[in-house]
Amino acid sequence: MKILRIEGVDISAVVSALPKTKVDNLELLTKLSPEKAESIIKSTGVSSRRIAEDGVTPLDLTIKAALEAINASAIDRKSITAVVFVSFTSPSRMPCAAAQAQHRLKLSNDVLAFDISMACSGYIYGLYTAALLVNQTQGPVLLLDGDVQSAYMDAKDVGTQAVLADGASATILVPSATAKPWSFSFMTCGEKGEALRLNRGGNISMDGFGVFRFVASEVTQFAKEFLSITDGNNAEAFVPHQPNVFMVNSLASSLGFEKDKTWLSVDKIGNMSSASIPVTIAMNGANKFGSRGGSVALCGFGGGLSIGAGLIYLPPKCTYLEVTHGE
């Protein structure tokens, strides 16, 4: 396993932006599969999900989060040196969503802007890439992450309708002489990619059992090794991707993290793909860490199939905010 180190980078703000529409899972699943609805809710632990209104894109959601993050960080938006946009459901292939964000946010034309399409592990990829850019540019970098999965779900597919949701986030990374070092590692299993895919013009296809086997084997083994090498076992918080409550708790237990250290969001808002990690941080950070900061072990896994792990430190002055798109 190769451990990638980052120094001199802090996070000043993590903001989530969720659609205002809440879907009651029991009500929906009773219509789709009345005989299995209650057992599905019990097995996944997902009681409700957030779904975007027709026409709302990942870009729309992330812009809402970005404006709040910029204001909270009290930085001059013209000082932002790069925009990294993580999404696998952006409706525009060209121009890229990052370039559109640069325009809508009125950032400098000197900004570097590009997209990353990685699905569930994407936030870890984006965080590592954004941190490298902070080191290179010595200026603030805006990491946007969001998906509108409802636009690509089969209305009759109970498996995806039970867990997948829409949401977005904005994270601002800044240079810091006092920042504690971060660690990252990545793994790609392309031979297992058929388990989770989105074909052009099609719907999201998920082999639930295949993904579960991947998490129970490769993801768990990979995360154990990463935590052992980096001393991440002693992290003050564990924030994994949020596929469903059962898988989050199962992974946390396998890695030795108690429930009070494992941050959760999927039970109330659903699985938001790669945005699930930053959204979970935004929802839990203020309550769990307050103004003291702390170490956080991250683990993203899914489309590719791929895995990304990170050990980062959220500083005492990090701002955590939750906003609602459409309000």
Secondary structure, DSSP 8 states (H G I E B T S, - for coil): ---EEE-SEEEEEEEEEEESEEEEHHHHHHHH-TTTHHHHHHHH---EEEE--TT--HHHHHHHHHHHHHHHHT--GGG--EEEEE-S--S-SSS-HHHHHHHHTT--TT-EEEEE--GGGHHHHHHHHHHHHHHHH-S-EEEEEEEEGGGG--TT-HHHHTTB-EEEEEEEEEE-TT---EEEEEEE-GGGGGGEEE-TTS-EEE-HHHHHHHIIIIIHHHHHHHHHHHTGGG-SEEEE--S-HHHHHHHHHHHT--GGGB---HHHH-B-GGGHHHHHHHHHHHHHHTTS-EEEEEEEEETTTEEEEEEEEE-TT-EEEEEEET-
